[in-house]
Amino acid sequence: MEYLRVGQDVLSEGAAPGLQELAAGGVDFVFSSLPESESMRQSDRVRSLAVFAEERLDAFPDIPTAEEITGDPWAAGTWRGVVGPAGLPGDVRETLVEASQAVYESEEFQSFMADQGFGTQWKGPEDFRDFMAEADDNNAEIIDKLGLAE
């Protein structure tokens, strides 16, 4: 039986080393965001198989969704968040929330993200906390199904 060598089987410090390992032939595929792999894709060093989104991405219309490939609906994505320690004073928390939202809503940020092919979505503190809890539950279920739980 032949096994695929998956990027997650190779210890790395993120997508860049994983993509280098892919290009070198050390693994058969890696998971990364499309903007991170775009230069290697454009140079034909790697090929994007699918996006884990409900619909094709405007910035990458030639790449099918995972559902188009497998028939199973599945979506996932990368996220960015600002977090602080427990017990953060309310005024500091509010300042961080307001500043983060102002950056998010800025034309400069939105243009940069769109130009790079990243989607954006704002979640305030409570919604982000709920999002993270749901992601933890979903990831735990996948890890368990794959037999990777310790």
N, C-alpha and C positions, 0 to 999 in steps of 0.2 A: 504494500500500500504506500502511495506517495503522499506526503504531507506538505501543505503550504507553509512557508516560513512567514509568519505574520510579524509586522513591525513591533507589536507590543511584546513579542518574545525577546526582543533585543533591548537591553537596557539603554535608555537614551535620556537626554535632557530636553526632549520635545520633538516637534515636527521636523526641524531642520536636520538634526542628526538622523532621524528616521528616514527622511527623504534621501539623505546621502547614502545610507545603507541600502535603500531600495535601488538607487541608481547604480550602486556598486555590485548589485546582485546578491547581497547578503540576506535579503528578505524578498518575498513575493508581493507583498502589499503593505501599506500603512494607512492609517486614518489620519487625515489632516484637513484643515480648512482649505478651501480652494485658493484663496488669496496667497496662502503660505506656499502652495505648490505651483503657482501660476508660471513663474519663470522657468521652472524645470519642465512644465507641461508644454510651454511655448517652444522650448528647445528640443522637444520630443525625447527627453530623458525619462519622463514618466507619462502615464496615461491615466486620466481620471475615469473611474468606472461609473460612479453614480454620486448623487448628492442625497444626503439624508434630510430632505425637505418635502413638504407636501406638494409643492409645485416646482417646476424648473426655475432656476434663478435667472433673473433678467441679465445679470452680468456674465452668466455662463449658460446661455440657452442651448448649447450643443451637448450638454451633459445631462443624461436622463436622471430621473429620480430613482431611489432604491425600489419604490413600488413598481415603476415601469419595468425594472429588471427582474424583480423577484415575484411580483404579484401581491406582496404583503405590504400594507401601509406601515411605514416606519419613518419617523422624523427625529432628528437630534441636532444639536448644534453647539457651537462654542458660546461662551458668555464671558462677560467682564463685569466685575462688580467692585464696589468700594465697601470695605468692611472696617469695623473698629472693634476695640476690646469691649467686653461686657462692662457695664457701668459707665459708659461714656456719658459725660454730662449732656443734658438735653440741648443746651444752647450750642455746644460743639457739634452734636449730631445734626441739628437743624441747619447749621452753617454748611456742613459737608453735603447734606441733601440738596440744599439750594444751589450750591456751587456746582455739584455734579449735574444737576438737572439743567442748569444754565449752559454748561459745556455741551451736554447732550443735544440741547435744542439749538445750538449755534449752527449757523450756515457752514462755517468752516469745518466743524466736526462731521456734520451730515454729508457734506460734499466729499470729504476725505474718505469716509466709510463707504459711500456709494462708489466712488472712483476705484476703490480697492476691491469692490465686490462683496463687502460685508453688509449684512442686514443689520438693522438697529431696532431696538424696542426698549422703552423706558419702563422700569418697574421701581416704584418707591420702596422704602424699607420693608414694609409688611408684605407687599406682593413679592419682593425679591426673596424674603425669608421663606415664604410659602413655595415659591418656585424651587428653591434649593432643597427644601424638604421633599418635594415631589421627585426631584431629580435623584436624590439619595435613595428613595424607595424604588424608583425604576431601575437604577443601577444595581441595587442590591438584588433585585429579582433577576436581572440578566446575569449577574455574576453567579448566582445560585444555579440558574438553568445551565450555565456553561461548566458547572462543577468547579469553579474557581474559589469558592468560599473556603475559608480555613476552618 
